[in-house]
Amino acid sequence: MALSNNAQRVIVSLVTIPLILAACYFGGWFFFFFVLAVALISCVELYLLALKKGMNANLTIGLLAVVYLLYARFNYIFDLYSFLIILMLLLGLVELFRKDGSAIYNIGATLLGIFYLGIFSSSLIGIREFYPRIDDIYRQGGLLIITIFAAIWICDSAAYYIGTAFGKHKLFPRVSPKKSWEGAIAGFVFAIITFIAAHYIILQFISLKNAIVMGIIIGIFGQVGDLVESLIKRDAGVKDSSNIIPGHGGIFDRFDSILFTAPMILLYLNYMSR
């Protein structure tokens, strides 16, 4: 007997969530390879969506660039200016020898994958590596990342269930007809509540103000990330970015919110949280 979609979702969640939380907590290469897998698979899925619109992204350059961005962030060696020069030279040179598609579309789709999935996912590593690699201090980054994941999941769940039960005002009908303002507000509120609760339970090392602000960031940009990915999928004419995860769709589908949120959290940590 085939399992229902909900049963598949529950089984996959029970298996993967502990592994994700372990990678977050221990950090280091465990977290690096976890984020790398998410970024590379999501990038492939995005390029396949672009292909449906006649855009032939350069998969090799795109994936190598994503690997470099994550590795450079992990080892604190990133040089944006040099990276952009080399990247544009390579894309321009390779495009001269390609015979398929529009050069503008091809280069644009390649860059979208690199910056969307490369820079955004590298921000996750930046958050995990924000605290020095000194025993208990380093573990603080793991607790923060775990809280971010939890806030995203709780925000999504609250938005879905409360929106389903009470949603009457459509949020962005053109992008996602089922999402409502009521659900979005519920997700926003529960993201903040999650961070406030975490502040008192496991995040005592950050101030209550910073916890509230990060909850606000997730409550807004986590949902925006989901809408942006929905917009891309709708433009490509598909429901899911892929069917790689039984009952859940693609990797891009599962991590769109946290990928969109990560750079905003990292910017806040770097420039405004101290």
Phi and psi in degrees as GROMACS dihedral restraints (atoms count N, CA, C in turn):
[ dihedral_restraints ]
;  ai    aj    ak    al  type     phi  dphi    fc
    3     4     5     6     1   -72.0    20    10
    4     5     6     7     1   139.8    20    10
    6     7     8     9     1   -74.2    20    10
    7     8     9    10     1   146.0    20    10
    9    10    11    12     1   -69.3    20    10
   10    11    12    13     1   164.0    20    10
   12    13    14    15     1   -60.0    20    10
   13    14    15    16     1   -42.1    20    10
   15    16    17    18     1   -65.2    20    10
   16    17    18    19     1   -39.1    20    10
   18    19    20    21     1   -63.9    20    10
   19    20    21    22     1   -41.6    20    10
   21    22    23    24     1   -62.3    20    10
   22    23    24    25     1   -41.5    20    10
   24    25    26    27     1   -61.8    20    10
   25    26    27    28     1   -43.4    20    10
   27    28    29    30     1   -65.4    20    10
   28    29    30    31     1   -45.6    20    10
   30    31    32    33     1   -62.5    20    10
   31    32    33    34     1   -45.9    20    10
   33    34    35    36     1   -61.7    20    10
   34    35    36    37     1   -41.3    20    10
   36    37    38    39     1   -63.8    20    10
   37    38    39    40     1   -42.7    20    10
   39    40    41    42     1   -63.0    20    10
   40    41    42    43     1   -31.3    20    10
   42    43    44    45     1   -82.4    20    10
   43    44    45    46     1   -45.4    20    10
   45    46    47    48     1   -84.3    20    10
   46    47    48    49     1   -35.3    20    10
   48    49    50    51     1   -59.5    20    10
   49    50    51    52     1   -46.4    20    10
   51    52    53    54     1   -59.3    20    10
   52    53    54    55     1   -37.1    20    10
   54    55    56    57     1   -66.6    20    10
   55    56    57    58     1   -41.2    20    10
   57    58    59    60     1   -63.9    20    10
   58    59    60    61     1   -45.3    20    10
   60    61    62    63     1   -64.3    20    10
   61    62    63    64     1   -36.9    20    10
   63    64    65    66     1   -65.3    20    10
   64    65    66    67     1   -43.7    20    10
   66    67    68    69     1   -61.5    20    10
   67    68    69    70     1   -40.7    20    10
   69    70    71    72     1   -63.1    20    10
   70    71    72    73     1   -45.7    20    10
   72    73    74    75     1   -68.0    20    10
   73    74    75    76     1   -47.2    20    10
   75    76    77    78     1   -78.4    20    10
   76    77    78    79     1   -25.8    20    10
   78    79    80    81     1    63.8    20    10
   79    80    81    82     1  -147.3    20    10
   81    82    83    84     1    56.6    20    10
   82    83    84    85     1  -141.6    20    10
   84    85    86    87     1   -68.2    20    10
   85    86    87    88     1   -27.2    20    10
   87    88    89    90     1   -58.5    20    10
   88    89    90    91     1   -49.7    20    10
   90    91    92    93     1   -71.3    20    10
   91    92    93    94     1   -36.7    20    10
   93    94    95    96     1   -57.2    20    10
   94    95    96    97     1   -50.1    20    10
   96    97    98    99     1   -70.5    20    10
   97    98    99   100     1   -31.3    20    10
   99   100   101   102     1   -62.7    20    10
  100   101   102   103     1   -50.0    20    10
  102   103   104   105     1   -65.8    20    10
  103   104   105   106     1   -38.7    20    10
  105   106   107   108     1   -59.5    20    10
  106   107   108   109     1   -44.4    20    10
  108   109   110   111     1   -62.4    20    10
  109   110   111   112     1   -44.5    20    10
  111   112   113   114     1   -59.8    20    10
  112   113   114   115     1   -46.5    20    10
  114   115   116   117     1   -65.6    20    10
  115   116   117   118     1   -45.7    20    10
  117   118   119   120     1   -68.1    20    10
  118   119   120   121     1   -44.5    20    10
  120   121   122   123     1   -66.5    20    10
  121   122   123   124     1   -41.5    20    10
  123   124   125   126     1   -62.1    20    10
  124   125   126   127     1   -37.6    20    10
  126   127   128   129     1   -66.0    20    10
  127   128   129   130     1   -43.0    20    10
  129   130   131   132     1   -60.6    20    10
  130   131   132   133     1   -44.0    20    10
  132   133   134   135     1   -62.4    20    10
  133   134   135   136     1   -41.5    20    10
  135   136   137   138     1   -64.0    20    10
  136   137   138   139     1   -42.3    20    10
  138   139   140   141     1   -65.6    20    10
  139   140   141   142     1   -33.3    20    10
  141   142   143   144     1   -69.3    20    10
  142   143   144   145     1   -35.2    20    10
  144   145   146   147     1   -64.8    20    10
  145   146   147   148     1   -42.2    20    10
  147   148   149   150     1   -62.7    20    10
  148   149   150   151     1   -35.0    20    10
  150   151   152   153     1   -62.4    20    10
  151   152   153   154     1   -31.2    20    10
  153   154   155   156     1   -66.3    20    10
  154   155   156   157     1   -19.5    20    10
  156   157   158   159     1  -100.6    20    10
  157   158   159   160     1    12.0    20    10
  159   160   161   162     1    82.4    20    10
  160   161   162   163     1    18.0    20    10
  162   163   164   165     1  -105.1    20    10
  163   164   165   166     1   119.0    20    10
  165   166   167   168     1  -100.2    20    10
  166   167   168   169     1    83.5    20    10
  168   169   170   171     1   -64.2    20    10
  169   170   171   172     1   150.2    20    10
  171   172   173   174     1   -83.1    20    10
  172   173   174   175     1    99.9    20    10
  174   175   176   177     1   -63.6    20    10
  175   176   177   178     1   -41.9    20    10
  177   178   179   180     1   -63.1    20    10
  178   179   180   181     1   -51.9    20    10
  180   181   182   183     1   -64.0    20    10
  181   182   183   184     1   -40.7    20    10
  183   184   185   186     1   -60.9    20    10
  184   185   186   187     1   -48.3    20    10
  186   187   188   189     1   -68.8    20    10
  187   188   189   190     1   -40.1    20    10
  189   190   191   192     1   -63.3    20    10
  190   191   192   193     1   -38.6    20    10
  192   193   194   195     1   -64.9    20    10
  193   194   195   196     1   -40.2    20    10
  195   196   197   198     1   -63.8    20    10
  196   197   198   199     1   -43.9    20    10
  198   199   200   201     1   -59.0    20    10
  199   200   201   202     1   -45.5    20    10
  201   202   203   204     1   -61.4    20    10
  202   203   204   205     1   -44.7    20    10
  204   205   206   207     1   -59.9    20    10
  205   206   207   208     1   -42.5    20    10
  207   208   209   210     1   -70.7    20    10
  208   209   210   211     1   -42.9    20    10
  210   211   212   213     1   -64.4    20    10
  211   212   213   214     1   -41.6    20    10
  213   214   215   216     1   -65.1    20    10
  214   215   216   217     1   -40.2    20    10
  216   217   218   219     1   -64.9    20    10
  217   218   219   220     1   -41.9    20    10
  219   220   221   222     1   -64.9    20    10
  220   221   222   223     1   -32.9    20    10
  222   223   224   225     1  -106.5    20    10
  223   224   225   226     1     9.9    20    10
  225   226   227   228     1    57.5    20    10
  226   227   228   229     1    42.7    20    10
  228   229   230   231     1  -123.3    20    10
  229   230   231   232     1    16.2    20    10
  231   232   233   234     1   -70.8    20    10
  232   233   234   235     1   130.9    20    10
  234   235   236   237     1  -125.6    20    10
  235   236   237   238     1    95.6    20    10
  237   238   239   240     1   -61.1    20    10
  238   239   240   241     1   -43.3    20    10
  240   241   242   243     1   -61.7    20    10
  241   242   243   244     1   -49.6    20    10
  243   244   245   246     1   -63.8    20    10
  244   245   246   247     1   -40.1    20    10
  246   247   248   249     1   -59.8    20    10
  247   248   249   250     1   -46.3    20    10
  249   250   251   252     1   -66.0    20    10
  250   251   252   253     1   -39.5    20    10
  252   253   254   255     1   -62.3    20    10
  253   254   255   256     1   -51.1    20    10
  255   256   257   258     1   -63.4    20    10
  256   257   258   259     1   -41.5    20    10
  258   259   260   261     1   -61.1    20    10
  259   260   261   262     1   -48.4    20    10
  261   262   263   264     1   -68.0    20    10
  262   263   264   265     1   -36.8    20    10
  264   265   266   267     1   -62.5    20    10
  265   266   267   268     1   -44.7    20    10
  267   268   269   270     1   -64.2    20    10
  268   269   270   271     1   -46.9    20    10
  270   271   272   273     1   -62.5    20    10
  271   272   273   274     1   -43.3    20    10
  273   274   275   276     1   -64.3    20    10
  274   275   276   277     1   -43.0    20    10
  276   277   278   279     1   -65.8    20    10
  277   278   279   280     1   -47.1    20    10
  279   280   281   282     1   -64.3    20    10
  280   281   282   283     1   -38.0    20    10
  282   283   284   285     1   -64.8    20    10
  283   284   285   286     1   -26.7    20    10
  285   286   287   288     1   -61.0    20    10
  286   287   288   289     1   -29.8    20    10
  288   289   290   291     1   -98.2    20    10
  289   290   291   292     1    -1.0    20    10
  291   292   293   294     1   -88.5    20    10
  292   293   294   295     1   146.5    20    10
  294   295   296   297     1  -114.7    20    10
  295   296   297   298     1    -0.4    20    10
  297   298   299   300     1  -114.2    20    10
  298   299   300   301     1   137.0    20    10
  300   301   302   303     1    77.9    20    10
  301   302   303   304     1   178.4    20    10
  303   304   305   306     1   -84.3    20    10
  304   305   306   307     1   133.7    20    10
  306   307   308   309     1   -60.8    20    10
  307   308   309   310     1   -40.3    20    10
  309   310   311   312     1   -63.7    20    10
  310   311   312   313     1   -46.4    20    10
  312   313   314   315     1   -63.4    20    10
  313   314   315   316     1   -45.1    20    10
  315   316   317   318     1   -62.2    20    10
  316   317   318   319     1   -48.9    20    10
  318   319   320   321     1   -66.9    20    10
  319   320   321   322     1   -40.9    20    10
  321   322   323   324     1   -62.6    20    10
  322   323   324   325     1   -43.9    20    10
  324   325   326   327     1   -65.4    20    10
  325   326   327   328     1   -39.5    20    10
  327   328   329   330     1   -62.1    20    10
  328   329   330   331     1   -46.3    20    10
  330   331   332   333     1   -65.8    20    10
  331   332   333   334     1   -35.6    20    10
  333   334   335   336     1   -59.4    20    10
  334   335   336   337     1   -46.0    20    10
  336   337   338   339     1   -63.6    20    10
  337   338   339   340     1   -41.5    20    10
  339   340   341   342     1   -64.5    20    10
  340   341   342   343     1   -46.7    20    10
  342   343   344   345     1   -80.7    20    10
  343   344   345   346     1   -38.8    20    10
  345   346   347   348     1   -68.5    20    10
  346   347   348   349     1   -54.4    20    10
  348   349   350   351     1   -89.1    20    10
  349   350   351   352     1   -30.1    20    10
  351   352   353   354     1   -76.7    20    10
  352   353   354   355     1   -59.3    20    10
  354   355   356   357     1   -68.4    20    10
  355   356   357   358     1   -41.0    20    10
  357   358   359   360     1   -65.0    20    10
  358   359   360   361     1   -43.5    20    10
  360   361   362   363     1   -70.9    20    10
  361   362   363   364     1   -32.0    20    10
  363   364   365   366     1   -64.9    20    10
  364   365   366   367     1   -24.6    20    10
  366   367   368   369     1   -65.9    20    10
  367   368   369   370     1   -31.7    20    10
  369   370   371   372     1   -60.6    20    10
  370   371   372   373     1   -43.5    20    10
  372   373   374   375     1   -65.3    20    10
  373   374   375   376     1   -38.3    20    10
  375   376   377   378     1   -60.1    20    10
  376   377   378   379     1   -38.6    20    10
  378   379   380   381     1   -68.1    20    10
  379   380   381   382     1   -45.3    20    10
  381   382   383   384     1   -64.6    20    10
  382   383   384   385     1   -32.2    20    10
  384   385   386   387     1   -96.8    20    10
  385   386   387   388     1    12.3    20    10
  387   388   389   390     1   -64.8    20    10
  388   389   390   391     1   -36.6    20    10
  390   391   392   393     1   -93.7    20    10
  391   392   393   394     1   141.7    20    10
  393   394   395   396     1   -56.4    20    10
  394   395   396   397     1   151.4    20    10
  396   397   398   399     1   -79.0    20    10
  397   398   399   400     1    64.5    20    10
  399   400   401   402     1  -127.0    20    10
  400   401   402   403     1    93.5    20    10
  402   403   404   405     1    37.1    20    10
  403   404   405   406     1  -113.3    20    10
  405   406   407   408     1   -62.4    20    10
  406   407   408   409     1   -32.2    20    10
  408   409   410   411     1   -65.6    20    10
  409   410   411   412     1   -41.9    20    10
  411   412   413   414     1   -64.4    20    10
  412   413   414   415     1   -33.2    20    10
  414   415   416   417     1   -65.7    20    10
  415   416   417   418     1   -21.8    20    10
  417   418   419   420     1   -60.3    20    10
  418   419   420   421     1   -37.9    20    10
  420   421   422   423     1   -62.3    20    10
  421   422   423   424     1   -37.0    20    10
  423   424   425   426     1   -65.6    20    10
  424   425   426   427     1   -42.7    20    10
  426   427   428   429     1   -65.3    20    10
  427   428   429   430     1   -36.8    20    10
  429   430   431   432     1   -66.7    20    10
  430   431   432   433     1   -45.0    20    10
  432   433   434   435     1   -63.5    20    10
  433   434   435   436     1   -41.4    20    10
  435   436   437   438     1   -59.9    20    10
  436   437   438   439     1   -41.8    20    10
  438   439   440   441     1   -64.8    20    10
  439   440   441   442     1   -38.5    20    10
  441   442   443   444     1   -62.8    20    10
  442   443   444   445     1   -46.3    20    10
  444   445   446   447     1   -59.4    20    10
  445   446   447   448     1   -46.3    20    10
  447   448   449   450     1   -61.3    20    10
  448   449   450   451     1   -42.3    20    10
  450   451   452   453     1   -64.5    20    10
  451   452   453   454     1   -39.1    20    10
  453   454   455   456     1   -62.5    20    10
  454   455   456   457     1   -49.0    20    10
  456   457   458   459     1   -63.2    20    10
  457   458   459   460     1   -43.0    20    10
  459   460   461   462     1   -68.7    20    10
  460   461   462   463     1   -39.2    20    10
  462   463   464   465     1   -59.8    20    10
  463   464   465   466     1   -47.7    20    10
  465   466   467   468     1   -61.9    20    10
  466   467   468   469     1   -43.4    20    10
  468   469   470   471     1   -66.2    20    10
  469   470   471   472     1   -44.4    20    10
  471   472   473   474     1   -63.5    20    10
  472   473   474   475     1   -42.3    20    10
  474   475   476   477     1   -62.5    20    10
  475   476   477   478     1   -40.0    20    10
  477   478   479   480     1   -70.0    20    10
  478   479   480   481     1   -53.8    20    10
  480   481   482   483     1   -71.6    20    10
  481   482   483   484     1   -42.8    20    10
  483   484   485   486     1   -72.4    20    10
  484   485   486   487     1   -36.8    20    10
  486   487   488   489     1   -63.6    20    10
  487   488   489   490     1   -39.8    20    10
  489   490   491   492     1   -64.8    20    10
  490   491   492   493     1   -39.4    20    10
  492   493   494   495     1   -80.1    20    10
  493   494   495   496     1   -37.2    20    10
  495   496   497   498     1  -125.0    20    10
  496   497   498   499     1    -3.2    20    10
  498   499   500   501     1   -68.9    20    10
  499   500   501   502     1   123.9    20    10
  501   502   503   504     1  -125.7    20    10
  502   503   504   505     1   -22.7    20    10
  504   505   506   507     1  -109.6    20    10
  505   506   507   508     1   116.1    20    10
  507   508   509   510     1   -65.9    20    10
  508   509   510   511     1   138.6    20    10
  510   511   512   513     1   -79.7    20    10
  511   512   513   514     1   -66.5    20    10
  513   514   515   516     1  -136.9    20    10
  514   515   516   517     1    82.8    20    10
  516   517   518   519     1   -55.5    20    10
  517   518   519   520     1   -34.4    20    10
  519   520   521   522     1   -67.1    20    10
  520   521   522   523     1   -28.8    20    10
  522   523   524   525     1   -95.9    20    10
  523   524   525   526     1   -50.0    20    10
  525   526   527   528     1  -145.0    20    10
  526   527   528   529     1    93.1    20    10
  528   529   530   531     1   -59.9    20    10
  529   530   531   532     1   -24.2    20    10
  531   532   533   534     1   -86.7    20    10
  532   533   534   535     1   -15.2    20    10
  534   535   536   537     1   -81.3    20    10
  535   536   537   538     1   141.1    20    10
  537   538   539   540     1  -125.8    20    10
  538   539   540   541     1   162.7    20    10
  540   541   542   543     1   -64.6    20    10
  541   542   543   544     1   -36.7    20    10
  543   544   545   546     1   -61.5    20    10
  544   545   546   547     1   -43.8    20    10
  546   547   548   549     1   -66.0    20    10
  547   548   549   550     1   -41.5    20    10
  549   550   551   552     1   -62.3    20    10
  550   551   552   553     1   -41.9    20    10
  552   553   554   555     1   -65.0    20    10
  553   554   555   556     1   -41.2    20    10
  555   556   557   558     1   -61.7    20    10
  556   557   558   559     1   -44.8    20    10
  558   559   560   561     1   -60.9    20    10
  559   560   561   562     1   -42.1    20    10
  561   562   563   564     1   -59.7    20    10
  562   563   564   565     1   -48.1    20    10
  564   565   566   567     1   -64.5    20    10
  565   566   567   568     1   -44.2    20    10
  567   568   569   570     1   -70.7    20    10
  568   569   570   571     1   -28.7    20    10
  570   571   572   573     1   -64.0    20    10
  571   572   573   574     1   -41.8    20    10
  573   574   575   576     1   -67.1    20    10
  574   575   576   577     1   -44.5    20    10
  576   577   578   579     1   -58.8    20    10
  577   578   579   580     1   -41.1    20    10
  579   580   581   582     1   -59.7    20    10
  580   581   582   583     1   -45.2    20    10
  582   583   584   585     1   -70.6    20    10
  583   584   585   586     1   -35.9    20    10
  585   586   587   588     1   -64.2    20    10
  586   587   588   589     1   -44.6    20    10
  588   589   590   591     1   -61.9    20    10
  589   590   591   592     1   -42.8    20    10
  591   592   593   594     1   -63.9    20    10
  592   593   594   595     1   -34.6    20    10
  594   595   596   597     1   -56.9    20    10
  595   596   597   598     1   -40.4    20    10
  597   598   599   600     1   -83.7    20    10
  598   599   600   601     1   -19.4    20    10
  600   601   602   603     1  -100.1    20    10
  601   602   603   604     1   -53.3    20    10
  603   604   605   606     1  -129.3    20    10
  604   605   606   607     1   -10.2    20    10
  606   607   608   609     1  -113.1    20    10
  607   608   609   610     1    44.1    20    10
  609   610   611   612     1   -64.7    20    10
  610   611   612   613     1   -17.2    20    10
  612   613   614   615     1   -78.9    20    10
  613   614   615   616     1    -7.9    20    10
  615   616   617   618     1  -112.3    20    10
  616   617   618   619     1   152.5    20    10
  618   619   620   621     1   -73.6    20    10
  619   620   621   622     1   160.7    20    10
  621   622   623   624     1   -61.6    20    10
  622   623   624   625     1   -38.2    20    10
  624   625   626   627     1   -60.4    20    10
  625   626   627   628     1   -46.3    20    10
  627   628   629   630     1   -64.7    20    10
  628   629   630   631     1   -37.0    20    10
  630   631   632   633     1   -62.2    20    10
  631   632   633   634     1   -44.1    20    10
  633   634   635   636     1   -64.6    20    10
  634   635   636   637     1   -43.6    20    10
  636   637   638   639     1   -63.4    20    10
  637   638   639   640     1   -43.0    20    10
  639   640   641   642     1   -67.2    20    10
  640   641   642   643     1   -33.7    20    10
  642   643   644   645     1   -63.6    20    10
  643   644   645   646     1   -40.0    20    10
  645   646   647   648     1   -63.8    20    10
  646   647   648   649     1   -43.9    20    10
  648   649   650   651     1   -58.7    20    10
  649   650   651   652     1   -46.0    20    10
  651   652   653   654     1   -67.5    20    10
  652   653   654   655     1   -41.7    20    10
  654   655   656   657     1   -61.0    20    10
  655   656   657   658     1   -28.6    20    10
  657   658   659   660     1   -93.1    20    10
  658   659   660   661     1   -60.2    20    10
  660   661   662   663     1   -77.1    20    10
  661   662   663   664     1   -24.0    20    10
  663   664   665   666     1   -62.2    20    10
  664   665   666   667     1   -42.3    20    10
  666   667   668   669     1   -74.5    20    10
  667   668   669   670     1   -33.8    20    10
  669   670   671   672     1   -63.9    20    10
  670   671   672   673     1   -41.6    20    10
  672   673   674   675     1   -59.6    20    10
  673   674   675   676     1   -40.7    20    10
  675   676   677   678     1   -64.1    20    10
  676   677   678   679     1   -40.6    20    10
  678   679   680   681     1   -68.2    20    10
  679   680   681   682     1   -39.3    20    10
  681   682   683   684     1   -63.6    20    10
  682   683   684   685     1   -44.0    20    10
  684   685   686   687     1   -65.2    20    10
  685   686   687   688     1   -37.6    20    10
  687   688   689   690     1   -62.7    20    10
  688   689   690   691     1   -38.1    20    10
  690   691   692   693     1   -62.4    20    10
  691   692   693   694     1   -43.1    20    10
  693   694   695   696     1   -64.0    20    10
  694   695   696   697     1   -45.0    20    10
  696   697   698   699     1   -64.7    20    10
  697   698   699   700     1   -41.6    20    10
  699   700   701   702     1   -63.7    20    10
  700   701   702   703     1   -39.5    20    10
  702   703   704   705     1   -63.3    20    10
  703   704   705   706     1   -35.6    20    10
  705   706   707   708     1   -82.6    20    10
  706   707   708   709     1    -9.2    20    10
  708   709   710   711     1    77.3    20    10
  709   710   711   712     1    32.0    20    10
  711   712   713   714     1  -128.7    20    10
  712   713   714   715     1   159.9    20    10
  714   715   716   717     1   -88.3    20    10
  715   716   717   718     1   -41.2    20    10
  717   718   719   720     1  -125.3    20    10
  718   719   720   721     1   154.4    20    10
  720   721   722   723     1   -68.2    20    10
  721   722   723   724     1   -26.6    20    10
  723   724   725   726     1  -169.6    20    10
  724   725   726   727     1  -175.8    20    10
  726   727   728   729     1  -120.2    20    10
  727   728   729   730     1    32.0    20    10
  729   730   731   732     1   -68.3    20    10
  730   731   732   733     1   -29.2    20    10
  732   733   734   735     1  -108.9    20    10
  733   734   735   736     1   114.8    20    10
  735   736   737   738     1   -55.3    20    10
  736   737   738   739     1   124.6    20    10
  738   739   740   741     1    81.8    20    10
  739   740   741   742     1    -8.0    20    10
  741   742   743   744     1  -120.7    20    10
  742   743   744   745     1   -16.2    20    10
  744   745   746   747     1    93.0    20    10
  745   746   747   748     1  -133.1    20    10
  747   748   749   750     1  -101.7    20    10
  748   749   750   751     1   171.2    20    10
  750   751   752   753     1   -63.6    20    10
  751   752   753   754     1   -41.6    20    10
  753   754   755   756     1   -59.6    20    10
  754   755   756   757     1   -38.4    20    10
  756   757   758   759     1   -62.0    20    10
  757   758   759   760     1   -41.0    20    10
  759   760   761   762     1   -78.8    20    10
  760   761   762   763     1   -26.3    20    10
  762   763   764   765     1  -116.6    20    10
  763   764   765   766     1    11.7    20    10
  765   766   767   768     1   -60.3    20    10
  766   767   768   769     1   -42.3    20    10
  768   769   770   771     1   -66.9    20    10
  769   770   771   772     1   -46.2    20    10
  771   772   773   774     1   -71.6    20    10
  772   773   774   775     1   -32.7    20    10
  774   775   776   777     1   -64.5    20    10
  775   776   777   778     1   -38.6    20    10
  777   778   779   780     1   -74.1    20    10
  778   779   780   781     1   -29.1    20    10
  780   781   782   783     1   -81.1    20    10
  781   782   783   784     1   -34.8    20    10
  783   784   785   786     1   -52.7    20    10
  784   785   786   787     1   -47.9    20    10
  786   787   788   789     1   -63.5    20    10
  787   788   789   790     1   -32.6    20    10
  789   790   791   792     1   -69.4    20    10
  790   791   792   793     1   -40.8    20    10
  792   793   794   795     1   -64.2    20    10
  793   794   795   796     1   -43.7    20    10
  795   796   797   798     1   -64.3    20    10
  796   797   798   799     1   -41.7    20    10
  798   799   800   801     1   -59.5    20    10
  799   800   801   802     1   -42.5    20    10
  801   802   803   804     1   -63.9    20    10
  802   803   804   805     1   -44.2    20    10
  804   805   806   807     1   -61.7    20    10
  805   806   807   808     1   -41.0    20    10
  807   808   809   810     1   -74.0    20    10
  808   809   810   811     1   -34.9    20    10
  810   811   812   813     1  -119.2    20    10
  811   812   813   814     1   -19.8    20    10
  813   814   815   816     1  -130.6    20    10
  814   815   816   817     1    -9.4    20    10
  816   817   818   819     1   -85.6    20    10
  817   818   819   820     1   -16.3    20    10
